[in-house]
Amino acid sequence: MYAIVEIAGQQFKVAKDQKLFVHRLQDKEGSRVSFDKVYLLDDGKKVTVGAPAVSGAAVEAKVVGHLKGDKVIVFKKKRRKGYRVKNGHRQALTQLMVEKIVASGAKPVAAKPKAEKAPVPAKTTSAKKAVAKSVQAKKAPTKVEKADYSKMTVAELKAAAKVRGISGYTSLKKAELISALNK
């Protein structure tokens, strides 16, 4: 009998008394864990495929130990540039021993409660419009004020041109924008 089960975000084909290495789990060594995301069960006679998981099925395993995997060398090089970087990495793993595969009658594992974030109050559209108008008022000079356009950025000049109703301001360069605004 074998099963395809999801453990720590990866799918594994497991059988009874099989040892396997998975990404590090939070459980203590010697503790028993149960995985209820069983996608396929095969008992030799009948194959059961879940949609997406088989209900009532589970894989029970024992945490044998926590360890690090083999070192993986990451080497980067750009030819003729003198660029070479060598890094290493050892993945944190957990060794599991599959004790049994339960085809039916397993109780679903309750998810651990997560800390909820406080809801952020959403700004209304009228508040957003008021903020946008105040930003434009700060950036865009009015006709009454004689602003020094040479000290403004291109984005500020384009905003001022938009407020004044100058057509084609998006394709103008800084000097052209300044001359158009001074008219």
C-alpha atoms as one frame of an Amber mdcrd trajectory, in Angstrom:
protein
   0.000   0.000   0.000   1.276   3.468  -0.845  -0.044   7.014  -0.803   0.813
  10.365  -2.304   0.746  12.952   0.459   1.639  16.626   0.847   4.202  17.311
   3.554   5.661  20.784   4.118   4.445  22.034   0.734   5.862  19.121  -1.288
   4.269  15.899  -2.488   5.811  12.546  -1.579   5.038   8.942  -2.476   5.139
   7.114   0.862   4.720   3.510   2.015   4.635   1.905   5.477   8.029   1.737
   7.290   9.611   4.144   4.798  12.097   6.803   5.886  12.028  10.120   4.103
  13.593  13.553   4.400  11.343  16.615   4.227  11.868  20.316   4.809  12.297
  21.155   8.488   9.142  20.689  10.574   8.486  22.432  13.894   7.679  19.198
  15.745  10.059  17.774  18.370  12.162  14.659  17.799  10.252  11.508  18.751
   6.832  13.110  18.346   4.150  11.694  16.101   2.690  13.760  13.240  -0.293
  13.188  11.002  -0.735  14.507   7.456  -4.286  14.617   6.114  -3.624  16.000
   2.630  -3.571  12.585   0.959  -4.074  12.967  -2.785  -3.937   9.288  -3.829
  -4.244   5.915  -2.114  -3.319   2.558  -3.632  -3.919  -0.627  -1.638  -2.888
  -3.041  -4.410  -6.451  -3.672  -5.588  -8.097  -0.289  -5.666  -6.723   3.183
  -6.466  -8.520   6.088  -4.783  -7.916   9.575  -6.183  -9.015  12.606  -4.198
 -10.591  15.785  -5.454  -8.223  17.357  -4.378  -7.650  15.221  -1.248  -9.082
  11.881  -0.155 -11.469  12.580   2.727 -10.853  10.579   5.872  -7.378   9.451
   4.789  -4.185  10.299   6.642  -0.538   9.347   6.877   0.895   9.001  10.361
   4.636   9.333  10.876   7.217   9.703  13.623   9.851  12.445  13.652  13.176
  10.568  13.799  15.420  13.622  13.879  16.400  17.030  12.555  19.528  17.409
  10.457  21.141  19.312   7.612  21.363  18.014   4.072  24.445  17.746   1.882
  26.194  20.953   0.946  25.116  22.443  -2.364  27.681  24.654  -4.103  26.317
  27.712  -5.902  28.954  29.089  -8.295  28.365  32.148 -10.457  30.755  33.383
 -13.127  30.749  35.925 -15.931  33.391  35.139 -18.468  36.005  37.730 -19.360
  34.782  40.036 -16.571  36.673  38.653 -13.574  33.415  37.982 -11.735  33.323
  34.781  -9.706  31.210  34.103  -6.613  31.119  30.821  -4.730  28.457  30.224
  -2.077  27.338  27.130  -0.214  24.031  26.052   1.253  22.873  23.236   3.533
  19.118  22.669   3.678  17.513  22.109   7.088  15.709  18.750   6.967  13.548
  16.516   9.142  13.736  12.742   8.899  10.371  11.000   9.141   9.483   7.326
   9.557   6.057   6.471   8.095   4.238   4.333  10.657   0.883   3.767   8.992
  -1.431   4.893   6.240  -5.043   5.285   7.333  -7.463   4.855   4.433 -10.607
   6.011   6.253 -11.760   7.271   9.615  -8.931   9.737  10.215  -9.846  12.933
  11.968  -8.726  16.116  10.195  -5.860  17.907  11.902  -6.973  21.249  13.304
  -5.009  24.168  11.951  -3.014  26.137  14.479  -4.579  29.532  15.139  -2.639
  32.361  13.544  -2.300  35.791  15.069  -4.755  38.054  13.312  -3.647  41.470
  12.178  -5.703  44.476  13.124  -7.761  45.656  10.156  -6.472  48.819   8.554
  -9.244  51.360   8.010  -9.695  51.962   4.306  -9.756  55.506   3.046 -12.879
  56.516   1.223 -12.710  57.650  -2.369 -13.588  61.212  -1.386 -10.677  61.255
   1.061  -8.369  59.917  -1.660  -9.524  62.646  -4.049  -8.950  65.315  -1.403
  -5.415  64.026  -0.805  -4.726  63.994  -4.562  -5.980  67.582  -4.918  -3.821
  68.773  -2.025  -0.778  67.089  -3.566  -1.481  68.735  -6.924  -2.007  72.096
  -5.199   1.408  71.810  -3.555   3.179  70.780  -6.755   1.382  72.817  -9.395
   1.825  76.608  -9.337  -1.168  78.809 -10.040  -1.334  81.726 -12.470  -1.235
  84.235  -9.601   2.108  82.939  -8.318   5.086  83.417 -10.554   6.966  80.187
  -9.842  10.583  79.439 -10.690  10.036  76.606 -13.189  13.746  75.955 -13.645
  14.008  74.531 -10.111  11.059  72.138 -10.598  11.368  68.521 -11.710   9.923
  67.275 -14.978   7.126  65.482 -13.110   6.167  68.686 -11.300   6.277  70.625
 -14.592   4.014  68.052 -16.258   1.567  68.291 -13.333   1.519  72.067 -13.676
   0.964  71.776 -17.434  -1.914  69.390 -16.835  -3.545  71.822 -14.404  -3.129
  74.703 -16.867  -4.651  72.597 -19.663  -1.632  72.530 -21.996  -2.131  69.842
 -24.631   0.663  67.417 -25.510   2.579  68.028 -22.284   3.508  64.346 -21.921
   5.886  64.402 -24.883   7.550  67.741 -24.089  11.061  68.047 -22.690  11.900
  70.174 -19.635  12.873  73.307 -21.575   9.752  73.058 -23.744   7.563  72.634
 -20.658   9.097  75.717 -19.026   8.514  77.850 -22.140   4.927  76.575 -22.487
   4.179  77.365 -18.828   5.664  80.870 -19.033   3.282  81.884 -21.867
